[in-house]
Amino acid sequence: MSLKSAEKTATNEYTLEIAIDAASFDAAVNKVYNREKGKINVPGFRKGKAPRAFIEKMYGKGVFYDDALDLAFPDVYSAAIEEAGITPVDQPRDFEIKTIGEEGVELTCKVTVKPEITVEGYKGISAPKAAVEVTAEEVEAEFNSKLEANARISPVEDRASKMGDITVIDFEGFVDGVAFEGGKGEEYELTLGSGSFIPGFEEQVADKNIGEEFDVNVTFPTEYTPELAGKEAVFKCKLHAIKEKILPEADDEFAKDVSEFDTVAELKADIEKTLRENKEKNAQRDFENAVFEKLADLVEGEIPEVMFDKQVDDMVNEFSYRIQSQGISLDMYLQYLGMDMDALKENYRPAAVREVKISLALEKIAAIENIEVSDEEVEAEYAKMAEMYGVDAETVRKAIAADTVAAQLKANKANAVITDNAVVEKAKKKAAPKKKAAAKTEEGEEAAAEEKPAKKTTRKTTKKAAAEDAE
């Protein structure tokens, strides 16, 4: 037995008294000896051949104790927390070694554990849901983007540049007569009107002829890099070439070329259908986000700060990984924004608090609702992940513990309990504008008398109505 006692010494804190028996500790010492003996010189023995007893006699009995404790502790600690029935949320701390030697080890440590929380009223959470509407203008814009994507690029030689053209330019930027880093480009393709460059730049490239050299005067935005923010700059430019997009004819032949449809009307109908589906998905996503924001507010309990800190770190690490995949280091990103790591973490903290509360709430709801996950469901999830990552299920099984998979599946089921019972708030009808009724005054002139709007009736939103709105 590794656990001698487990005492709750503060909110979300336990003090554990753990023992490592003599045989287990001696085995750990022997493993460390075999690992380290090749690095130790003992007179009279070739390197790596000195018996353990000789090394202990020369360097002290406890020469291997610290490393042996590091080696043995993880297993006895895991056994101790399982026996204590607690779930740590951080590494153990405040170690106090009471005894260590041939008789084994006795020590105490403190452990921060997952909090006990309550969450009431999680069924029937209400939130607004945006009405979905697709306008003719949106369909036309999407159709036009298809025309743009299939446009033919043609060189222009008989006129000056204009907005909408693709220009090929050289440019170099100067502030106070000094060129600045990153402000130079050669034979750069710039579409005028794309908004790719500093405001005011592209407009000044318009109405120029091929071969013309000219200056572009701009002011950097105040939210730009600290070195350039708000400063006036001059870009010396030369126009090498002008190209224009020639759009295809918006006819049925175009529809056949770019889609499975035979007519423009069918293509536009499909565009409308896709836009509607996307808007409905977005509306449902925003609705569910709003529901879970309210779920987080229902969580009551004292949550250890370390849980929020770890969630912030996870979010920062995930963000760092994403931008690194785009060739930008986190340090470079922070420098660009004029922000330090503490400020970035502070930005993430509200979202981290929300995520931790929601995670705890889902775990609690799974317990309240007696949600269970079968072995078959876990295996099916392993198979799904294996297919997603393009590996065999055994590889995924080795990487992710079954308990972790089961916990996530329980959380998913608890998630469904929340969303299935969520209620869509009906948009409040606006009061009808007050009408002016003409009335004759004593002088014979008309005066306006206000008519009160008819009394409104309120209809409660039912779960069925909410489900219909979500469809």
N, C-alpha and C positions, 0 to 999 in steps of 0.2 A: 504494500500500500504506500503510495507516494504522498497522499494528502493526510496530514495529521489534524488540521482544523481549518475551517473557513468561516471567518467572522465578518459580518457587515459592519464596517467602521465609519461609513459616511454614505450619503446619498450616491448611489451608483458606484460604490467603492467597496471592495472586499480585501481583507488581509488574509493571505493564505500562509499556512505553515506547512512546509513541504520537506519530506525526508527522502534521501537516496540511501538505500541499504548498502552495507559494506561490500557485498559481492558485486553489485551493479557499479558502484563507484570504482572498485578495484579494476573491473573490466574496462572502464573508461580510461583509467590511468594507464593501463597496459596498452590500449589502442594509441594513446598519445605518445607513449614511450616508443612504440614501433614506428610511429610516424616521424618522430623527431630525432631518434638516436643517430641517424646518419649525419646530423648537423653538429653533434656534440663530440668534442675531443676529450678523451680520458687517457692519461698516461698509462702505457703498457698495453693498450688495445688499439687495433686498427679502427679507423673511423667507421662507426656504424656497428661495431662488434662488441661494445662494452655492455655488460649485463645491466639490467635496470637497477639492481641493488647497488652497483658501484657508482652509477650516475647519481642516485639518490644520496649515497654517502658523501660524494664529492660536492654536490650542489645543494643538498638539503632534501629532507624527506618530501617536502611539498613542491618540489621543482615542477611536477606535472599537474598539480592540483587545479590551478586556474583553468588550464586548457581542458582538463578532464571534466570540470564542472560545466564549462561551455558546451562540451560534447554531450554530456548526460542530461542536462537540464531540459532541452526541448521536449523529450519524450515524457519525462516525469511531470513536466508542467501540463502537457496536453492531458495526461491521465488525471491530474489533480483537478483541472477545471471541469473535466467531464464528470468526475465524481462529485464535485461541488455543485454541479448543475447550473453553472453560470456561463455567460457569453461575453468574453472580453471584447472591447472595442479599441483597445490600444495595447502596446507592449507593456509587460509588467515593469514595475519601477520600485524604487526605494528598497532595494535588496539589503537584507541584514543576515550575514552568515553567522549562525550561532556556533556550529561545530563543523569541522572538516578534517578528515583524516582517515586512518585505517578502519575506523568504525562506521564510516559513511559521512553523510552530510545532512545537516539540519539547517534550514534557512526560512526566512519569511520574506514576502514581497507583497506589494499592493497592486491591485488590478482594478482598472476602470471597466465597468460592465454596461451592457446594453440597458437602457432605462425601462422602467415600467411606465407605460403611458395609457391614457384613456382616449377613446375617440367615440363620441356619441353623435347621433343624427346623421350618420353617413349615408343612409338611404333617403332618397328624395331630395338630394342637393339640387338647387335650381341655379341656372345660369342663362344668360341671353345667348341666342343663336342667330347669326346673321341670315337674313332672307337672301336666297340665291336668285340672281337675275342676270341674264346674258343679253346685252344690247346688240342691236344691229351694227353699231359702230365698233364694238369689240370683235365681232365676227369679221367685219371688213378689214380691221387692222391686222388680224391674224392671217387673213387671206393675202393681204398686201405683203406681209412678211414672207410668205411663200413665193410671191412674185420676186421680191428682193433677193431671196436666197437663190433663185434660179436666173438671176439677171446675167446678162453678158457684159463683160468689161471691155470697153472700146477706147482706144487712145483719142485724145482731142488735140488738134494742132491749130485750128483756125479761130480760136476765141480765147478770151481771158478766163481764169478760174471763177467758179461760182459755188455757192453753198450746195452741198450734195455731191460735189465732185470728189474723186480720189486724187489727191495731189502727192507728188514725190518731191520732198524738200530736204535741203541741208539746213541745219539750224545750230546756233551756239548762243547760250544765254550769258548775259553779263549783269552784275549788280555793282553799281558804283565803278563801272569800267573794268571790273575784274571778273573773269570767267569763273563759274562755280561748277562744282562736281555734279555730274549727272545731267548737265544742261546742254549736252551736245549730241547731235545725231546726224548721220549722213544717209542720203537717199531713203529717208523715212516716209512710209506711206501713211498719209493722214487724210481721213475722210472729213471734209469740212461740214460741220454741223453735228458731228458725232459726240462732242463734249469730251473728247479724249484728253485735250490739253487744258491749260489754265483758262478760265473764263476770259473772253476777249481775244484770245490768240487766233482761233480759227477764222473769225470774221475778218481779221486783217490779212489773212492769206488769200481771201477771195479778191476777185478783180485784179489779179496779177497775171502777167504773161510768162510763157516758158522762157527761161533764161534770165528773168528779171531778179535782181538782188534788192532786198528791202529790209527795213527794220520793223519789228513788231514790239510795241510797247505795252506792257502788262503790269499788274500789281498782284503779287502772290496773295492767296487767301490767308486770313489770320489763323486758320486751323492747319496751315501747312507745316512743314518741318521747322523747328525753332530757328534754324540758321537763316531761313528765307521768309518766314511768315510775315506778311504785311509789307514786304519790301517791293520797291519798284524795280523792274528788270527790263532790259532791252535784249531781244533776240535778233541776231543778224541771220537773215534767211536768204536762200536761193531756191527758186522754183525750177525743178528739172523736167517735170512732166505733169500732164493733166489726163485723167481718165474719167470716163463717165459710165454709169450703169445704164444699160438699155434693158428695160423690163420686157418679158415676153407678153404676148397678147393674152388677156384674161378671158380665154374662151374655153370651150369644151375640150379642145385638143390639149390645152395646158393641164386641165384637170386629169385627163388620161395619162399624161406624161408623169405627173408628180404624185398620183394616188391610184387607188383601186377603183375610183369612180369614173363614170362616163361623162358626167356633166358638171359644170360649175355649181349648179344648184345643189347637187348631191354632195359635192365637196364642202360647200358652205354649211350644209345641214350637219355634216359630220363634225366640222369645226365647232359649230354651236353645241353639239352633243358633248364633245370633249371638254370645251370650256365649262359647260354646266357641271360635268362630273368632277372636274378639278375644283371648281368653286364649292361644290357640295362637300368634297373631302376636306378642303380648307376650313369650311364653316364648322364641320364636325370636329376637326382637330382643335379649332379655337374654342369651341364649346366645351370639349373635354378638358382642355387646359384650364379654362375658367372654373370648371367643376373641381378639378384637383387643387387649384389655388384655394378654394373654399374648404376642401378636405384638409389641407395643411393647417388651416386656421382652427379646425376642430380638435387638433391634437393638444392634449393637456398632459404636462409632465415636465420634469426637470431633465433636460437632455444635456449630456456632457459636451462641453465645448470642443473636445478633441474630435467628436464625430463631424462637426461642422468644418473644423480645420482640415480633416482628412478628405472630406468631400471637395473642399476648395482646391486642395492639392491635386486631386484626381482630375478636376475640371481644367486646371491650368496645364497639367501634363497632356491631357487630350488635345487641348487647343494648340499647345506647342508642337505636338506631333503633326497636327493638320497643317500648320503653316510651314513646318519644315518640309513636308511633302511638296510644297509649292516653292521651295528654295529660299525660304526666309527663316532666319533663326529668331528665336524668341527675344534674344537681346537686341537684335536689329529692329524688331517690331516695336519694342518698348522705347528704344531710342528715337524711332520715327515719331512716336506719339508723345515723346517727352514725359514718359511715365516710368515709375520704378515698379519692382515686383510687388511691394506692399500695396501699392495703389491698384495694381491689376487684381490681386487677391481680394481686395476690398470690393471691387466691382463684381466679383463672382460670388461674394458671400450671401447676398439675398437669395440667389438661385440655389446655392448650396444648402442653406437653411430649409428652403422649400423642399428640395429633393430628399433630405434626411427625414423630415417630418412625414412626407408622403410614404417613404419606404417603411418607416416604423408603423404608420397607419395601416398600410396594406398587410403587413405581418400580423398586426393585432386583429384586423378584420378577418383574416384567414383563420385565426384561432377562434374568434367568436362564431364564425359561420361553420366551424368544423370542416374546413376545406381539406381534402386529402388528395394526394397524388399517387397513382399506382406505379408499380415498377414498369408496366407496359408503356405508360405515358413518358416516363423518364427515358426509356429505350427509344421511343419514337422521337423524342427531342434530340437525343444523340444522333440518330439517323438524319434528322433535318439539318443539324449543324454540320455533320460530315459532308452532306451534299452541298451546303452553302460554301464551305471552305475548301471543297475539292479534295478531301482526305477521307481515310476510312474511319469508321465509327470508333474503333479501338484507339486510334490516335487521339480523338476528341475525349474519349473516356479517361485516358491517362492524364490529359491536360486539365480537365474540369471534373471535380468530384461530383458524385451522384447527389450528395446532399445539397450542393450548390444549385444543381439543375432543378432538383425538386423544390427548393425554396423559391426559385424564379417562377416555376410553373404555378406554385401556390399564389405568388404575388399576382401573376397574370389572371388567375381566377378571381382573386379579390378585386382586381381592377375591373373585371367584368361586372362584379356585384355593384360597384359604384356607378359605372356608366349605364348599365341596364336599368338602374333605378333613378337615374338622374332625370330632372324635369326641365324642359325648355320653358323659359320665361316668355310668356306671350307679350309681344310689343304692345305698349299702352296706346290706345287710340287717342289721337289728338282731339281736343275739344273743338267742336265746330266753331268757326269764327262768329263772333256776336253780330247778329243782324240788326240793322237799323230800320225800325218801322216808322213810316212817316206819320206824323200827327199834327193836326192843325192847332196853332196857338190862337190866343184871343185876337191877335193882330191879323190872323188869316195866313200867317207864314207857316211853312212846314218845319217841324222840329223832329229830331231823331229820338225815338224811345228804344232802349235796349231790350231785346228779348233774351231771356235766359235759355241756355241750351237745355235740351231734354236731359233728364237724369240718366246717367249711364248705368248699365248693369255689368257686373264683373263675373266672368266665367272662369272657374278654376281650371288650371291645366292638368289634364290627366296623364297618366303614364302612357296610355294608348295614343293620345294626341302628340305627346313628346316623341314617341316612336315614329309616328307618321311624319312629323316634321324632320326627323333625322334621316328618313329614307330619301 
